[in-house]
C-alpha cells in the first residue's frame, strides 16, 4: 500500500494514481459485497466534483455489477448528505460516496454506507480493511457478473428529496418568515457539488441568491 493511503472508519483517501486507484476501489467494493454477502441488492453511488471522481465512480459501478448487485442508483455529483439521504429514500441496501473530503484536489477516496445512509460501523470498517489487505495479492473475492443489473440515474430526484427534508426541518413558519424577509445572499460553492442543492433551497425560500464559482470542478 502507498504511503499516502489512509484507511479508517471515516473513509479511504489518498492521492489519485498513487494510493487511490480504480483497482483498489474495485477491491473494496468486492470485499464490501462479501462482507454483506447476499444483502446488497440495491446500492447508491455518488461523488463530489474532483477531476478523478467520475473514473472512480465508473469503477465502483462496474465492480458492483460484477458482484451481482441488481440495481445501482447513480446520483452523479451531489453532496454527501444527499447521497446518504438517498440511501434511505430509495430503500437501498447500502452505497458508496467518492470523495476525499477536505483534502486537496489531487486526493480522492470513498466512504462506505450501510442501509440507513450512515457510514458502516467501526467494527465493520475494520473487518473490511482486513479483507482488502488479505486479498492484496489476489484478484479479490469470487465475482459474478449480473446479467440483470439496472443502472438508474436519479440525481434530480435525490436532490429534491433532500431539499424537501431541509424545508421540513425548518418548518412551515420559518420558511414563510424567511420568504417575507426578502433576503439577498452571495453563495460560493467553490466548484463543489452543492450548487444545485443551494439553488433549489434558496428558490424555495424566496431568497435572492447570486452565485460565484458554481461551475463543477
N, C-alpha and C positions, 0 to 999 in steps of 0.2 A: 504494500500500500504506500502511496506517495506521502511525503512529509506534510503537504498542505491539506491532506484529507482529515476532516474532523467528523467523527461518528458518535452521536449521542442521542439521548432521549428526545431532545428538541429538534433533531433532524440531522441530515447528512449534508456536508458542504465542503467545498474545496475549489481550487482553480480549474476551470473547464479546460479539458485537454491534458490535464496533469492528474490530479487526484480524482476529478469528476469526469467520467466518460460514459458514453452510451452503454458500453459493455458492463460497467459497474452498476448502472441503473437497472439494466435488464436482470442482472444477478439479484439485485434487491427485490425486484418485482417477482422473480421466480420463487425466492425464499419467502416473501410475503404471502404468496399464494399457497406455498407449502405450509407455512405457519398456521394459516387459516384454511386448511385443506377442506375443500368442498363447500366452503361458506361464501366465497366471493363470486357471486353470480352477476352482480351489477356493481360497477365501480365508477367513480367520478375522477376525471383527470383535468387539472387546470394548472396555471402557472403565471409568473409575472412577465415583465416585458424585457428581460435581459436578452441579449443577442443569441445566446445559446439555448434559451428555454424551448423554442419550437422544436429543435432537433432532439432534445431530451424528452419532450412530450411525445413525439412520434415514436421514440424508442420504447417509452412506457406503454403506449397503446399496442405496439407490436408484441411486447412481452406479455401483457395481459391476455391478448388474443391467443398467443402460443400456449398459455396456461389453461385455456379452456373457458375463460370468462365469457359469458353470453352477451352482456350488454355493457358498453363503455360509453359514458356520457362525457363528451368533450366540451369543456367550458371555454376553451381558448385562454385569453389573458384576462384574468379577473383578480381582485384582491383575495387574499387567503380566507378572509371571513366569508366571502361569497361562496367559495369552494366548500368550506366547512358546512355552511348552512344548506348548500345544495345537496350534500350527502343525506341530510335529514329529509328535506323536502321531496327529493326524488326516491326516497326509501332505498338508497344504495347500501351495499354491504361494507363499503369502505372506499378508499380513494388515495390519490397521491397529488401533492401540490409541488410544482417545480419552482424553487426559489433558493436564494442564499441570504434571504432576509436583508440585514443592514450592510452586508459586505459589498465590496467594490464590484463594478460591472463584469470584471473578468472571472469572478467567482460564480458558482451556481451550486445547486444541490436539490434536496427534496425533503418533504415531510410526509410521513405515512399516517393515514387517517383510519379510524375504525368506524363502525356503523352509526355512532352518534355524532360524527363530524369532528370529534376531538382527536388529538394525537393518540396513537396506540399507547397503552400503559408502559411504564418504565420497564417492568419485567418482560413485557413482550418485545420492547425495543432491544433490550439486552440479548434476548434469545435470537432475535432477527439478525443482529450484528454478528453473533456467534455463528449462525448458519451461513451467512455470507462469507465469513472468513474460512469456514470449513470447506466450502466449495470453491475457494480461491484458485485451486489448480485444476478445476473441472469446468464443464460447460454449464453446471447448475443442476438443479433437481430435474427429474423426468418431466418433459414438457409435451403437451399435445395441442396441436393447432385446432382452434374452434372453427368448425365449418359453418356455424350459425351465428357467428359474432355480429353484433349490431353496434356500429359507432354512430352516435347521435350528437349533433351539435346543439347545445342548449344554453349558450351564453346569455342571450337576452332574457330568456325565461328565468335563469338563475339570478340575474341582476334584479329583475322585477320582484322576485320572491324576497330578496334581501332588502330592497328599498321598502317594500311593504312591511317587513319586520321592523325596520328602523322607525317608520312612521307610527306603527302601533305602539312601540316602546315610548315614543314621545308623547303619545296620547292626543286625542282629538282637540282638546282645549289648547294645548301647547302649539299644535300645528296651526290652529286658527290664529292664535296670538302672534306667531312668527309671521304668518301671511299678512296680518294687518300692520306689522311694523315697517314694512317696505324696506327691508334690509338690502344693502348692496355690499357684495364681498368680492375680493380678489382671491382666486384659487390657483395654486400652483402644484399640480400633481407630480411635477418633476419628471415627466415622461413615464410615470408609473401606470399601474393598471386601474387606478381608482377614478380616472377621469369620467368614464361613462356612468359610474355609480353616483359620483358627486353631481353630475349634471342632472340626473333624474331626481335626486333628493332635493336639490335646490329648486328645480322646477315645481316639484310637488309642494314645496314650502312657500312658493311665490317669492323666492329670493332672487334678486337680480345679480347674477354672477358673471364676472369677467375672468376668463381662463387664460393662463400663460403656460407654456411648456406642457401642453396637453396632448402632444403627439407621442405615441408609444415609442419607447426606446431611449 
